[in-house]
Amino acid sequence: MIAVRFHGRGGQGAKTASRILGTAAFLEGFVAQDSPIYGAERRGAPVAAYTRIAREPIRERGLIVHPDLVVVADASLIPDPAARVLEGIDERTAVFVNSPLTPEQFHAQGSLPGRLTTLDLTDIALQQFGKGGAISALLGVVAGRLVGLRQDSLREAIVRELADLSLAASVIERNQAVAFNCYDAVRPVLVEAVAPQPIPPAQLQRPTYEPPTRGTARISAAANSVLRETGGWRTFRPVLVPDKCNGCWLCFVYCPDGVISMTKDDKPVIDYDHCKGCQICVHECPTDALVAEREKEGGVAWRAK
Amino acid sequence: MAGEMMTGNLAAAWGARLAGVDYIPAFPITPQTEIVEALATWCESGAMAARFVTMDSEHSMMTAAGAAAATGARVFTATSSQGLLYAMEVLYSISGWRAPLVLVNVSRALAAPITLEPDHNDVLAARDSGFLQIHAETCQEVLDSILMAYRIAEDARVMLPVIVNLDGFYLSFTREPVILPAPEQVAQFLPPFRPAHLGFKASAPHALGVAVLGGTPYSYFRHQMHLAAMNALDVHSETAAAFERLFGRRYDVVEGYRLDDAEDVLVMTNAFASRGKVAVDAARAEGRRVGLLRLRMIRPWPADAIRDALRSRRAVAVLDQNLAPGQGGILFQEIAASLYGEPLRPRALCSFIGGLGGKNLSEGEFRAIFDQTAEAGVRGKGIGPILLYTEAEHREMTQLQALAGGLNS
C-alpha cells in the first residue's frame, strides 16, 4: 500500500487533490481510499487529506501517521506544530513542496528530511489562471505523477472531481492543461511503501478526577485569541493602493474577522498579524484599491505564532 | 400521622422551595404542570424569592436553566415525556458545562401512540446524558430526593446535574402524607451554592462548552464527567447519612425489602415498587422466600450495591417498566452486565416487561413472575423478555380493535 498525506490551507484544494489521486488510482484498477480532516471549515486554516492506494482491500482508516509521500501545498505550514507536517517523515519519505525554493535550499535550512522535490505551483497558477488560490488539479496530478499513475486516469479523475464541484467544462479543461504542464515539470523522486515497524502496546494513563475548574471545558483566560496569529493562514495578503482608495469603508464592513480599522482620513489599516487572507476585502473594493499579493517565502506566514 | 396530605407534584414543588432556588424556567406538560403552577403561585405571592420565567418550549426551558446554572444560580425545572425528549440535546450540554441544576421528570410513556400515563422510556432515554438519576417511590421521597440532589450535584467532587424521577399519576397526582422539613434544618443540610468554575462577572469573562478538536481534549473532559458521576456514589452515601441525622429518614442507592433469606429477588424501580412489596408480603405469607430490590439511583449505576444484594440468589427477576423494541428491558441489560463478572451470580436471570403506558401490575402478574422465576431458578436457565399482558386484557383490546376498525370488520 502507498499512503499519501496532503497538507494545505482551507481553499487551496488539498481535499480535492486527495480525491483526484484516489479516483485516478481507482480508475487504474487499484483499491483506493481518500478522506480529509479539518476543523470548522475556514479558508486558510490547516487542512490534511489522506489517500491510500493498494492492490488488496484497505483495512486502515483515518490519519496516516507513517506516510510514503507527503504533498505540502503551502510551505508556511511546515514550521506550524499544529499542522503536524513533519509527523512520521524520515529520510525514506518522499516529500513534494509547492515552493519556489529548491530541495537543496530546504535541505540547507534543515527544516525537512526525506526525498524532496519542489515546484512553484502557485506561481504557475498565477501565470496561467491569473490567480493562485485553488490548485487542487495541480496538486493531484503532481501526486499522481510521483506515485506512478497514468496521465489518462488522472485526466479523467480531474474531470470527475472538478465537475463534482460544479466547475464549468472550460475551467476544467484549463485546469487539465495546466496540471499536465506540472506533470511534466515535476522532478520525480522514489515513492516506496515502507514496511510497518512493530508497535509496542500503548502506555495507558489512568484518568484521575480533577476539580471542575480544571476538568470542565472552559476558557477563563481573557482575550487570548489575540495570541493566535492567524496571519499565518494567509497565502495571499490584501495590500492597499492608497491613491485608488475612495474611503468608502466597504472593506471595513465586509471583513469577517474585524482586522480592518479606519484612519481619521478614511483609509483602511490592516492588522496583518490576524488577517487570514480571505480576500473578501479585495473582492468587494469598488475601486480595486486593495490587491492580493502572494506571501513571500519565509515571510510573516512562516513566523506567525 | 405526621405531615400533610400532598401530591407528588406538590412535594416536588416544596423540594424546590425549601432548596431556596434562584431561578425556575418553566413550560407546562401533563402530568407535570402542577409543579410549575405551585412554584408560579409562590413566586407571585413572595413566598419564594426565585425568578420564575415561562418559556416557549422545553428546549428553551432547558437552555435557560443551564445558562442560569452556569452563572452560579441554583436552578430548578421540571418536565415530562415528550418534553424531556425535546430538551434532550440541551441535557448533554448542561452536564458538559458541569452545571449542577436539578430537573424533575414526571414519567409518562412516549408517543406513538400517545398516552398520558407512566412508564420509564422517557427518563431512561436520558440515562447516558451525564445527568445523575434518582427514582422515587413515594411523595416523601420525591421531596427528600430533591434536597439530596442539590447537595450531591453541587459537591465539588461531582458538579453534575441531577434528574429526580417520579411516576405520572401514581405519584404526581396521588396524595399521601408528606412531612415538610423545617427551613432552618434544610439550610443546615444544604449550604449556599458557590461553584469555583461557574459564575457571571463582566470583568472576568469565561467561555464554557468550547470547541475541542482532535479527540484528545474531548476524551479528557468526557472521562472527567464519568469520574465525577462515579464519585456521586460516595457523595450520595455521605449525603444520606447527613440527611438521616437531620431528618431521621434514610435513603440508599438501592433499597432491599425482605432480602435477608430470599432465594429469589424481584428488581423494580419507582412507584410500582410499593405494589411489588405487597406482592412479596403475599408470597412470604405462603412461605415463599422472595424479596425485592428497588433501584433508587440509576446514574451513577450502583453496581457494587446491586452485586451485594443479588449475589448467591437462586434467581433474579428484573421487572422493567420500559421497552427497548428489538432488545427488551433496559435495566435488565444493566443488571445482567453487573452480574456477569460475579462468581456467585444467580443461577437464573429473568426479564419481565410490565406496566407500559401505566398498565396496572396486578397481583396475578406478580404471582406469575414469582412462579416463572422460581422455575427458572430450579432449571438454572434465565428467561425473557416476558411481556406482561393478560388474556383478559387482550379480550378488551380485541373489542377496541373492532371499534377502531369499524363494527363490520
Interface residues (C-beta under 8 A of the other chain):
Chain A: G39 A40 P207 T208 Y209 E210 P211 P212 T213 G215 T216 A217 R218 I219 S220 A222
Chain B: G96 W97 R98 A156 R157 M159 P195 A196 H197 A204 P205 H206 A207 L208 G209 V210 A211 V212 L213 P217 Y220 F221 H223 Q224 L227 A228 N231
